[in-house]
């Protein structure tokens, strides 16, 4: 039994992490929302330039938060992997 347990790596025994999965979904939705706002801004640029600038600004802010959150998510996951792999 211990021989079989020794053959599995820490990565094979690790279960899914729901909080990190939910955060990743939030970042993906933020990036999709930013893309939608960019398209709305492009579509309304001719009729309402000030409104289009607002859409661009808001889309840029949401996109930046999505990218920053994704980068932090990857950093946390990398640190978690290192800690779990070195814990044995």
C-alpha positions in Angstrom: 0.0 0.0 0.0 2.8 2.4 0.8 4.6 1.6 -2.5 1.5 2.7 -4.4 1.1 5.8 -2.3 4.8 6.7 -3.0 4.3 6.5 -6.7 1.7 9.3 -6.7 3.0 12.8 -6.8 1.7 15.6 -4.6 0.0 17.0 -7.7 -2.0 13.8 -8.2 -3.3 13.8 -4.7 -4.2 17.5 -4.6 -8.0 18.2 -4.9 -9.6 21.1 -6.7 -9.4 24.4 -4.8 -12.9 26.0 -5.1 -11.9 29.6 -3.9 -9.2 29.8 -6.5 -11.5 28.5 -9.2 -14.2 31.0 -8.3 -11.6 33.8 -8.4 -10.4 32.7 -11.8 -14.0 32.7 -13.1 -14.4 36.3 -11.8 -11.2 37.4 -13.6 -12.4 35.8 -16.9 -15.7 37.5 -16.6 -14.0 40.8 -16.0 -11.9 40.4 -19.1 -14.9 39.5 -21.2 -16.8 42.5 -19.8 -13.9 44.8 -20.7 -14.0 43.5 -24.3 -17.7 44.0 -24.5 -17.3 47.6 -23.2 -14.6 48.3 -25.8 -17.0 47.1 -28.6 -19.8 49.3 -27.2 -17.4 52.2 -27.1 -16.4 51.7 -30.7 -20.0 51.4 -31.8 -21.1 54.6 -30.1 -18.0 56.7 -30.9 -19.6 58.5 -33.8 -22.8 59.4 -32.1 -21.6 60.2 -28.6 -17.8 60.7 -28.2 -18.0 61.6 -24.5 -20.1 58.5 -23.8 -17.6 56.4 -25.8 -14.8 57.8 -23.7 -16.6 56.7 -20.6 -17.1 53.2 -22.0 -13.4 53.1 -22.9 -12.4 54.3 -19.4 -14.6 51.8 -17.6 -13.6 49.0 -19.9 -9.9 49.8 -19.4 -10.4 49.8 -15.6 -12.2 46.5 -15.5 -9.7 44.9 -17.9 -6.8 46.1 -15.8 -8.4 44.6 -12.7 -8.9 41.4 -14.5 -5.3 41.2 -15.7 -4.0 42.1 -12.2 -6.2 39.6 -10.5 -5.2 36.9 -13.0 -1.5 37.6 -12.3 -2.0 37.5 -8.6 -4.0 34.3 -8.9 -1.1 32.7 -10.8 1.4 33.9 -8.2 -0.7 32.5 -5.3 -1.1 29.2 -7.2 2.7 29.0 -7.8 3.5 29.7 -4.2 0.9 27.1 -3.1 2.5 24.5 -5.3 6.0 25.2 -4.0 4.9 25.0 -0.4 3.0 21.8 -0.9 5.8 20.2 -2.9 8.4 21.1 -0.2 6.1 20.0 2.7 7.0 16.3 2.2 
